[in-house]
C-alpha cells in the first residue's frame, strides 16, 4: 500500500521538523511527504525541503482546509495520511494503523493521541457530534484508561493524524474551505456518515499531540472560527425545519459553549463568530437528508455513554440535563 503524507503548516518550523523526522523514520515507508505551506515567514519552507519533503508553497494563509485540499490534489497514491505539524509519532504508527483499516474494509482510520505535555492524559481518540451542533473530541483531557483502548467503528476522525483512502474525497468531496480551520474535519465526517462511509479507531496506533500549537486552544481567533463553524454545520446540513426539530438543542449547546468562551476571556470573539455565520444560517438552501436524524442521535448517544464510562464534564452534564 502506497501512502502520501500531507502536512499543512504555517510558521511552526520547530514543530514541522519533528513530525517530518518521525515520518521519515516509519517502519512502513511512505511514498512521499508533502508539506503544504500557508505562506510561512519563519523558514519552514526551507526546513521542509532540506528534510526531503516536497513543498507546495501557498502565497498566503488560506486555512487548514485549503492546504489539505491542495495536498490531496497533489497526491498520486491510493492512501493519504493527513497530519498536523504538532504531532509526534512512533516508528510503528503507520504500520499499526494502515493494515488494520485496510483489512477492515474501512475508508479511513485514526489512532489514540495522547497529550504531549502529559502522556497519561488523552488528547483525543475520535470525534462525535451532538444535535446542538457542538462536537466533542472523545476523551480529550481525561485519563488514559480502558475506555479509550477499544477498537471501534467511527464516523468522525480528527484530521490531526489520520489515514484515508484517496478515493473517498472523490466520492464525498474535499474539505469545505469555507470552514478554513476548525470543525472542517467534523463536517467532512458528517458527509461521510450521511453517505454511509465509516472508519476505524485503532488505539494501538498512538501518538503525541501538542494541541492548538499554531493559534492557541482558547485564542480569540480559535474561538471566533469555532463559534462560526458550529453554525455553519447547522446551515449546511440541518433540514429546513431544523428550528422545530433541533432548535432547543442548538440553543442550549451554543449558549453553554458561549459561557465557556466568556470564562476564557473570549466572549467577544464568540459573538463575532456567531454574527459571521448568521447570514448563512438563514439563507442556506437546505435539503432533507433521511439519515441525518439517525447519525446525530447515534453520535449523541455515544457521547452520553462515554461520558458515563470515563467521567463527565460540566458542559455535557448541563447539555444532557437540559435537552
C-alpha positions in Angstrom: 0.0 0.0 0.0 1.4 3.3 -1.1 0.8 6.3 1.2 1.4 10.1 0.8 1.7 12.1 4.0 0.2 15.6 3.8 1.2 18.2 6.4 -0.4 21.7 6.4 1.9 24.2 8.0 2.1 27.9 9.0 5.0 29.4 10.8 5.9 26.4 13.0 9.3 25.4 11.7 10.3 23.9 15.0 7.3 21.6 15.2 7.4 20.7 11.5 10.9 19.4 11.7 9.8 16.9 14.4 6.9 15.4 12.5 8.9 15.1 9.3 11.7 13.3 11.2 9.1 10.9 12.6 7.6 10.2 9.2 10.9 9.5 7.6 11.6 7.0 10.4 8.4 5.0 9.9 8.8 1.2 9.8 6.3 1.2 6.8 7.9 3.5 4.3 5.9 6.4 2.9 5.8 7.1 -0.8 6.1 10.9 -0.3 5.9 13.6 2.3 4.1 16.7 1.1 4.2 19.9 3.1 1.7 22.5 2.1 2.9 25.8 3.5 0.4 28.6 4.1 2.8 31.5 3.4 5.2 31.0 6.3 7.9 33.5 7.0 10.0 31.6 9.6 12.0 29.4 7.2 9.5 26.5 7.3 9.7 26.0 3.5 13.5 25.7 3.5 13.5 23.4 6.6 10.9 21.1 5.0 12.8 20.9 1.7 16.1 20.2 3.3 14.4 17.4 5.3 13.4 15.7 2.0 9.8 16.8 1.8 8.0 18.0 -1.3 6.8 21.5 -0.6 3.7 23.2 -2.1 4.1 26.9 -1.4 0.9 29.0 -1.0 1.1 32.7 -1.2 -1.0 33.4 1.9 -2.6 31.6 4.8 -6.0 30.4 3.5 -6.6 27.9 6.3 -6.2 24.3 7.1 -8.9 23.1 4.7 -7.4 24.8 1.6 -3.9 23.4 2.5 -5.2 19.9 2.9 -7.1 20.1 -0.4 -4.0 21.3 -2.2 -2.1 18.3 -0.8 -4.8 15.9 -1.7 -4.9 17.1 -5.3 -1.1 16.6 -5.5 -1.2 13.1 -4.1 -0.8 10.2 -6.5 -1.3 7.3 -4.1 -4.3 5.2 -3.1 -3.9 6.2 0.6 -3.1 9.5 2.2 -2.1 10.4 5.7 -3.1 13.9 6.9 -1.2 15.2 9.9 -0.9 18.4 11.9 2.5 19.8 12.3 2.4 19.5 16.1 2.1 15.7 16.4 4.9 13.2 17.2 4.6 9.6 16.0 6.4 6.4 17.0 8.1 4.5 14.2 5.3 1.9 14.2 2.4 4.4 13.8 1.6 3.8 10.2 2.5 0.1 10.3 -0.1 -0.3 13.1 -2.8 1.9 11.7 -3.0 1.3 8.0 -3.2 -2.5 7.8 -5.9 -2.5 10.4 -8.0 0.0 8.5 -7.4 -1.6 5.1 -8.1 -5.1 6.5 -11.5 -4.0 7.9 -12.6 -2.6 4.5 -13.0 0.9 6.0 -12.4 4.2 4.3 -10.4 6.0 7.0 -8.8 5.5 10.4 -7.1 7.2 13.3 -5.3 6.1 16.4 -5.2 7.4 20.0 -3.4 10.7 20.6 -2.0 11.5 24.0 -1.2 14.9 25.3 2.4 15.8 24.6 2.8 17.6 28.0 1.2 14.8 29.9 1.1 11.4 28.1 -1.1 9.9 30.8 -3.9 12.1 29.5 -5.8 11.6 26.3 -5.7 14.5 23.8 -8.3 12.8 21.5 -9.5 9.5 20.2 -12.2 10.3 17.6 -14.9 12.9 17.2 -18.6 12.9 18.0 -21.3 15.5 17.2 -24.4 16.4 19.2 -27.7 17.6 17.8 -26.8 21.1 19.2 -24.0 21.5 16.6 -21.2 21.1 19.1 -18.5 18.5 18.6 -16.6 16.5 21.2 -13.1 15.2 20.7 -13.8 12.0 22.6 -11.5 11.5 25.6 -10.0 15.0 25.5 -8.4 15.8 28.8 -9.4 12.5 30.5 -7.0 9.9 32.0 -5.9 7.3 29.6 -7.9 4.2 30.6 -9.6 1.1 29.1 -12.4 3.1 27.6 -10.0 4.6 25.1 -8.2 1.3 24.4 -11.0 -0.4 22.5 -11.1 -0.7 18.7 -14.4 0.6 17.3 -16.1 1.7 14.1 -16.3 5.5 13.8 -17.8 8.1 11.5 -15.7 11.1 12.6 -11.9 11.2 12.9 -9.9 14.3 13.6 -7.5 15.3 10.8 -4.8 15.6 13.4 -3.2 12.3 12.4 -5.4 10.0 10.3 -5.3 7.9 7.1 -7.8 7.9 4.3 -8.5 6.2 1.0 -7.8 8.8 -1.6 -11.0 7.7 -3.4 -13.1 8.8 -0.5 -12.5 12.5 -1.4 -13.7 11.9 -4.9 -16.9 10.3 -3.6 -17.9 12.7 -0.9 -15.9 15.8 -1.8 -12.9 17.7 -0.4 -12.8 19.7 2.8 -15.1 22.7 2.8 -12.8 25.7 2.5 -15.5 28.0 3.9 -14.6 26.4 7.3 -11.0 27.4 6.9 -9.8 25.8 10.2 -11.6 24.0 13.0 -14.6 21.6 12.6 -13.7 21.1 8.9 -12.9 17.5 9.8 -16.2 17.1 11.7 -18.1 18.5 8.7 -16.3 16.1 6.4 -17.1 13.2 8.8 -20.8 14.1 8.7 -20.8 13.9 5.0 -19.1 10.5 5.2 -21.7 9.3 7.7 -24.6 10.5 5.6 -23.2 8.7 2.6 -22.6 5.5 4.6 -18.8 5.6 4.8 -17.3 4.6 8.1 -13.8 4.3 9.5 -11.9 2.6 12.3 -10.4 3.8 15.6 -7.2 1.9 16.3 -6.0 2.8 19.8 -2.7 0.8 19.4 -1.6 3.4 16.9 -0.7 6.0 19.4 0.9 9.4 19.0 1.6 12.7 20.9 -0.2 16.0 20.2 0.8 19.4 21.4 -2.7 20.8 20.6 -3.6 24.1 19.0 0.1 25.0 18.7 -0.4 27.4 15.9 -3.3 29.7 17.2 -3.8 28.5 20.8 -6.6 26.5 22.3 -8.7 29.5 23.5 -7.2 32.3 21.5 -9.6 34.8 20.1 -9.1 33.6 16.5 -9.7 29.9 17.5 -12.9 30.8 19.4 -14.2 33.0 16.5 -13.7 30.3 14.0 -15.2 27.6 16.2 -18.2 29.7 17.0 -18.8 30.5 13.3 -18.3 26.9 12.1 -20.7 25.4 14.7 -23.5 27.3 13.0 -22.1 26.7 9.5 -22.5 22.9 10.3 -26.2 23.6 11.1 -26.6 25.8 8.0 -25.1 23.2 5.7 -26.6 20.0 6.9 -29.7 20.6 9.1 -33.2 20.4 7.5 -35.5 23.3 6.6 -37.5 22.7 9.8 -34.3 22.5 12.0 -35.7 25.1 14.5 -38.6 22.8 15.3 -36.6 19.6 15.4 -33.3 20.8 16.8 -33.8 24.4 17.8 -33.7 23.8 21.6 -30.6 21.6 21.4 -28.8 24.1 19.2 -29.7 27.0 21.6 -28.6 25.1 24.7 -25.3 23.9 23.2 -24.4 27.3 21.7 -25.2 29.1 25.0 -23.2 26.6 27.0 -20.2 26.9 24.7 -20.5 30.7 24.8 -20.3 30.5 28.6 -17.0 28.6 28.2 -15.7 31.3 25.9 -16.6 34.0 28.4 -14.9 32.1 31.1 -11.7 32.0 29.0 -12.0 35.8 28.2 -13.0 35.4 24.6 -16.7 36.2 24.8 -16.4 38.9 22.1 -14.7 36.6 19.7 -17.5 34.1 20.3 -20.1 36.8 19.4 -18.2 37.8 16.3 -18.1 34.2 15.1 -21.9 33.8 15.6 -22.6 37.0 13.8 -20.5 36.0 10.8 -22.5 32.7 10.5 -26.0 34.2 10.9 -26.5 35.2 7.3 -25.6 31.8 6.0 -27.7 30.2 8.7 -30.9 31.8 7.4 -30.1 32.0 3.7 -29.0 28.4 3.1 -31.0 26.3 0.7 -31.5 23.1 2.7 -32.1 19.6 1.6 -33.7 17.0 3.8 -31.4 14.0 4.4 -33.1 10.9 5.6 -30.0 9.6 7.5 -29.3 12.8 9.5 -31.5 12.0 12.5 -30.0 8.6 12.8 -26.5 9.9 12.6 -27.0 12.7 15.1 -28.9 10.5 17.5 -26.4 7.7 17.5 -23.5 10.2 17.9 -25.1 12.0 20.8 -25.9 8.7 22.5 -22.3 7.7 22.2 -21.3 11.0 23.9 -23.7 10.2 26.7 -22.4 6.7 27.2 -18.7 7.6 27.0 -19.2 10.4 29.4 -20.7 8.0 31.9 -17.9 5.5 31.4 -14.9 7.9 31.6 -16.3 10.6 33.7 -18.5 13.5 32.6 -17.5 17.2 32.3 -19.8 20.1 33.3 -20.6 21.1 29.7 -22.1 17.7 28.8 -23.8 17.2 32.2 -25.6 20.5 31.7 -26.4 19.8 28.0 -27.9 16.4 28.6 -29.8 17.6 31.7 -31.4 20.5 29.7 -32.1 18.6 26.5 
